[in-house]
Each structure stands twice: as structure tokens, then as C-alpha cells.
Amino acid sequence: MIRAVFFGRPGAGAFNAAGVAGLARATEDAGIAVETVWCPDPAQRIDVLRAAASGASLVIAHGGQGEAPVAAVAPDFPTVRFAVTQGRIAGPNIACFEVLQEHSAFLAGALAGWWSEGRPVAHLSGEPVPPGLRGRAAFAAGLAHAAPATRFLTGFCGNQHDPALAEAWTAAQCAAGAVLQFAMLDGGRPGAMVALRRNGARAIGNVHDWTMEDPTFLASAIADNGWCIAAALSAHHRDDWRDARIGLERPEAVRLALAADVPRLLADRIAALAGEVIAGHIAIPEHYVGLEFRPVD
């Protein structure tokens, strides 16, 4: 038995949607069955992972929210393999499969700096899980690379899937002067978009190409995590249980998608910068050291 555990509710957000799509493609290609398990309650993650591991040969925990529960549960099931997508933990029966969101996030930060021309830029995410922290750090580094004097308003509101909470935080960032937000949200993203439109601000999305759906998006830092699930299933099938990661060298999975109104000059600068990252000429930091933004009560 193979089980895939998703943190959240079905139909809420692009991150899980990309994983579900990747799972569907991979299972169809391989002709295997995978049981899908949903865990909407953060307090139940360890219990859900433990139940999923019972009788399984492989458990895939989709997203950084799976790191802590897998680390807690995996030692109790030494014959079960655990895959963590977008993860960075280790163990004898654990492997992590990752699309490097920080690669496309770095390009997003550079675009934000060049486009904003000195005006404040924001970032908003939900839970401060390791992949989200790395994405924030990469965006901040890209912003500093392009426009080091730009004011950066960054915060984690505490919930990836709460539109009202995201709207309140985004409104506060706009009130503080932000003209663009890197919206690293999932189910809460619609709330952020309401506030951005109301204030005439732009967005940069992530995971999925939001520029094809909403003109508010200036760009989208694509990192198709469906690749991770396919890679985990393949590694299990091949009996080659080890970590795997890809970045901008695989543009079908990791790239910065640009809206049609991004000036050609900026698009060319982004393409050149992507080449530098791929060539290893730019080191992207994984930690952010700077001020944290919180709305004023």
C-alpha cells in the first residue's frame, strides 16, 4: 500500500493542487494505485501520519508541514519508506524530493526590485515552515541584488488557508506603502488578492502560473511540486531511495513566469540572471536576517 498525505482541504490552494495533479500523472503513467489522505487540522498531523504508515510500504508527506510529523513517526516504522516533498530532513527510511522554489523566488525578488523603482515591496506567507522560510530568504536576496535600498515588508500570518487573515495582513502592508506582494499563500491567496486590487498593487505568485489567470499578477515563481511526488514514486519503484532536487535547469518545473506587460528589458535581465543562477555564479542564501512585519493592532 502507498499513501499520499496532503495537509489542508481538497480544492484549497495551488500547492496541494499541483501535488494532486502530479500524483494523478504519476499513477497513470506507472499504473499503480495510491491512497490519498487529507489532514486539514495541524494538531492531527502526527496521528494522521501514524495511521497512514500502518500497513504501508511508502508514505508521501506533501509539503514542508510534513517535516516535523515524519521526523516523529518514521523511527517507529523502520520498514516503511517516508517521502517528504519540499523537505530537508534525513533518516534511514526518509528521502526528500524538492523543486527549488528558492531559484524562482530569487528571480522574483530581482524583478520586484527592478519593477518597483524604490517603492516598498512585501512578502506574505502562512506557516513559517522551512521551505517557506527558504523561499522568503531567496526573494529577499533577489530584491537586495536588484535594489538594495528597497524597503521590504515581510511576514508570516500563521495560516496558509485563511483568506480573511491574508486580506487583513495584505491591507496593512499596502497601508505601509507596498506596491507589490510576493504572495506565498495557498487557500488564503484570494484574500490577499482582494486587498491588493483594492489598493492598486501587484502580486507575484508561486507554485502555479498565476499570470495566466489574473492580470494583478506581475509574475509567478513557478515550482511545480507535482514533480516531487512523481520522483518519490519512481525512486520507490527503482529501489533507489535517496534525496532528489531540481531547479532552474529544469524550466518545465522551475522558472519565473512573466505577465505580458513586463517590459522586454526586464524580461531580458531576468533571463540573464537565471543563467547566472544555473551556472552557479550566484549563491542564494537560505536564511533571512532582517525586520519582520506585523499589522498594527
N, C-alpha and C positions, 0 to 999 in steps of 0.2 A: 504494500500500500504506500502511495506517495500522497502527501497532503501539502497544500499551499495555504499559508495563513496570511490574511490581509488585515491590516489594522485600520478600522474605520467601518463605514457602512457601504453596501453596494451602491454604485452610481454617484458617490460623493467624491468628486475631485479627479484631477488628471493623473496624479501619481499612481493611484490604485487602478485607474482605467488603463493606463499604459501597461501595468503589470498583468491585468486580466487579459488584455489583448495579446501580450507576449506569451502568456500561458496557453491561450487558445491556439495560437500559431504553432507553438512548440509541440503541444499534444497531438494536434492534427498531423504535423509532419512526421512525428515519431510513432503515431498510432498507439499511444499509451493513455491510460486514464489517471487523472489526478483529482483528488477530492479537494474542493475549495472550502476553507473555513474563514469566517469573518469574526473579527474581535473589535466591536465598537467601544468597549469600555477599557480604558487604560489600566484600571485596577485589576482586570481579569487576565492580563497578558500572560503571566506565568502559568496560571491554571489552564488557559486555552492551549498554550504550547505543550504543556504536560499531557493534556488529553490528546492532542494531535500526534504526539510521539508514540502513544500506546499502539502497538501493532503496526507501526510504520517502518519502512526502510529508509525513507527520506522525508524530511520536513523542511519546506522552504518558508522562511520568515521574510516577508516582503517589506523592506524599508528599515531605516535606522532605528525605528521604535522596537525592532526585534533584537537588537544587540543585547540589551540587559536581560530580557527573559531567556534568550537562547543560552547566554553565559550561565544563567542559573539552572537551566533544565538539562542541558546537554550532558553534563557529567553523570547524571542519573540514568542515561540511556546510551551506554557506550557502543552499542551495536547499531544505533540509528544515526544516519548522517543528517546534519543540520546545515542548511544553506542560509546565509543572510545576504540579502541583496542590499547594495549600498552600505555594506558593513566593513568593519576593520577590526574584528576580534579573531582570536585564534583558539584552537583546541584540537585534540586528536581526531575528533569526529565533526569538526566545524570547517567549512570553507566559505569564503566571501566572494561575491560576484558584484562588480561595480562598473557603472558607466561614470566617468569622471565629470560630474556636474561642475566641479571647480574649473575645468577647462573652459566651458562655455560661459560660466559665471564671470571669469576673469575678462573675457571679451565683452560681456555685458557691462561690466563696470567701466571699461575703457570707453565704450560707446556712450554711456551715460555721462562721463566726464567731458568728452568732446562735444556732445549734443547740448548739454545743459549750459555751457559757456559761463561757468562761475556761479550759477544758481544752485540752491541746495538740492541734494539727491537723497532719496530714502530707500530703506530696505525693510521689509516686514516678513517674518515667518511666524510659525506657531510654537511647537515644542523645540527647545534648543538641543536636539539630538545631534550626534556627531556629524552626519552628512550635511545637515542644515548649517551647522557652525562652520564647516569647511567651505560650503557654498558662499556664506556671508563673508568669510575671510578672503576668498578669491575675488568676489565682487569689489570689496573694499580695496584690494590690491590693484585691480584693474582701474578703479576710479583714481587712485593715487598715481598710477602710472601715467594716466592721461591728463589729469587736472588735480594736482596735489593740494591746491588751496580750496577745493570744493568742500563745503560743509556736508557732513554725512550724518543722516538721522537713521539709526538702525536699532531694531528691537525685535524681541520675540514676545508675542502677545499671550502665549500659553496654550493655544488650541489651533490646530491646523484647519478645523472644520466648523468654525463658528462665524458665520457671516456678519452678525451684529457686532461682535468683538473686533473683527478685522475692519469693519467700517469705522468704528469709533477711533481705533488707532490710526487708520489712514487719514481720517479727517484731522486728527491732531497733528500729524506730520505735515499735511498741506497747510494747516494754520501756521505752522512753524516755517513755512516757506518752500517746502519741497515741490518741485515741478515734475518729478518723475519718481516712481517707486519700483524697486525690484521686488515683485510680489511672489515670494517663495511660499505660497499657501496652497491648500488643496480645496476642501469643501468650503473654506472661508473666503476664497478668492472673489466670489460675486459681491460680497460686502465691500471689499476693498475697491472694486471697480466702481461701485455706486459713488463712493466718496471721491475717487479720482475724477470721474466725469463731472461731478458737481463742481469741482474746483478747477476744471480745465487742465488737469495734469495728465501725464502719460504714464504708461506702465511698461515694464519688461517682465515677461512671464518666464516660466521654467517648465521643464519636462516635455511639454507639448508645444506645437507651433500655434500660439495664440494669435499671431498676426494674421492668420487666415480666417479668423472668426470675428475679430473685434478691432476696429480702427484705433481704439485707445492704446493698443499695444504698439510701441515703437520697435520692439524686438522680442525674441523669446530665446532663452538659453536652453536649448534642447538637450535633454539627456534621457534617451528612451530606455527606461529601466526594464522594459519587456525583454531586452537582450539578456539581462541578468538571469531571468527565470529560465530562458532557453539554454543559457550556458550552464546553469546548475543541473538541469535535466540531462544535458549532454555529458557533463563530467561524471554524473552518477552512472549513466549508461555505459560509458567507456571505462569505468572504474579508475578514473584519473582525478582523485579527489584533492584538489588544490585550488587556491585563490586564482581569480582571473579578473583583469581590469582592462578597459579600453577608454580612449579619449578622442581628441580632435582628429587623430589619424584615421578614425572611422566615422566620417561625416554623416553616414546614414543613421548613426545613433547619437553622435555628439557634435553639435555645431551651434552657431548663433544665427538664427533666422531673423531677417530684417524686413520691416514693413516697407511698402512701396515708396513711402515718402522720405525714407532715409537718403540723404544726399549721396551721390556717387562717390564724392571724395571721402566721406566717412566709411562707406562700404569698402572702398579700396584700402583704407587704413586698417580696417578690421581684418580684411583678408591677409594683409601683410603681417599683422600681429599674430594671427592664427598660425601662420607659417613659422614664426619665431618660437611659439609655444611647442609646436610639433617637433621642431628641430632641437628642442632642449635648451634654447638660448635664454629662456625666461623661467625662473623658479617661482612657482606660485605658492605662497605661504598657506598653511592650513590653520593658522590661528590669527584671530583679530585682536589687536590691542588698541582700544580706543573707548570713546564715550558710548554709553548705551542710552537710547531714547525711551522715555516713558511719557504717556499723556499726563497732563496736569490734572489732578483730581478737582 
